[in-house]
Amino acid sequence: MDGLNFASDVQVYFGDNLAEIIDSGPAQLVVKAPNPTIGFGKPSTINVTVLTNGYSSPASPADEFTYLERHGL
């Protein structure tokens, strides 16, 4: 994901789940999406929130992530 002024304390949440930071720089992050919280009534599309420098990104449709349904092979 691209952005501005990401600090060393950056955290990314997919809904309530903390993502693993793979690589980070001041203007770009590479994260691994955490396993979804699944179950009856749980949405497959969730907000992605970035926390850095004491600030939180606003939630908007542009910041949503959709988990695709996995089928056994």
Order of alpha helices (4+ residues) and beta strands (2+ residues): beta-beta-beta-beta-beta-beta-beta
